[in-house]
Amino acid sequence: MLGKVVAGAKGFKSHYYYKRTQPFSFYFFVFIYFFIGIFLVSQFA
C-alpha cells in the first residue's frame, strides 16, 4: 500500500485520498475497490 487511493478524476487530474490525512475515506475506497474486484472475479470464475 502506498497510502493513497484514487477516488475519481476531474478532467485529466486524478483525485487521491491519503491514508495519513483522510483515513476514513481512504479505507472506504479501498473496501469498495476490493468488493468490486471480488464481484468481478465471481462473475467470470
C-alpha positions as CSV (number, residue, x, y, z in Angstrom):
1,M,0.0,0.0,0.0
2,L,1.3,3.4,-0.9
3,G,-1.0,5.2,1.4
4,K,-3.2,6.8,-1.3
5,V,-6.1,5.6,-3.3
6,V,-7.7,7.1,-6.5
7,A,-11.1,8.5,-5.7
8,G,-12.2,9.7,-9.1
9,A,-10.9,12.2,-11.6
10,K,-11.6,15.8,-12.6
11,G,-10.6,16.3,-16.2
12,F,-7.2,14.8,-16.6
13,K,-6.2,15.2,-12.9
14,S,-6.9,12.2,-10.6
15,H,-8.1,12.9,-7.1
16,Y,-6.5,10.9,-4.3
17,Y,-7.4,10.2,-0.7
18,Y,-4.4,9.8,1.5
19,K,-4.3,7.4,4.5
20,R,-2.5,10.0,6.6
21,T,-4.9,12.9,6.0
22,Q,-8.2,11.2,5.4
23,P,-8.1,7.7,6.9
24,F,-11.9,7.1,6.8
25,S,-12.2,8.0,3.1
26,F,-9.0,6.0,2.3
27,Y,-10.3,2.8,3.8
28,F,-13.8,3.3,2.4
29,F,-12.4,3.4,-1.2
30,V,-10.1,0.5,-0.5
31,F,-13.1,-1.5,0.6
32,I,-15.1,-0.5,-2.4
33,Y,-12.3,-1.4,-4.9
34,F,-11.8,-4.7,-3.0
35,F,-15.5,-5.5,-3.2
36,I,-15.7,-4.7,-6.9
37,G,-12.7,-6.9,-7.5
38,I,-14.3,-9.9,-5.7
39,F,-17.6,-9.3,-7.6
40,L,-15.8,-9.3,-11.0
41,V,-13.8,-12.4,-10.2
42,S,-17.0,-14.2,-9.1
43,Q,-18.7,-13.3,-12.3
44,F,-16.0,-14.8,-14.5
45,A,-15.0,-17.7,-12.4
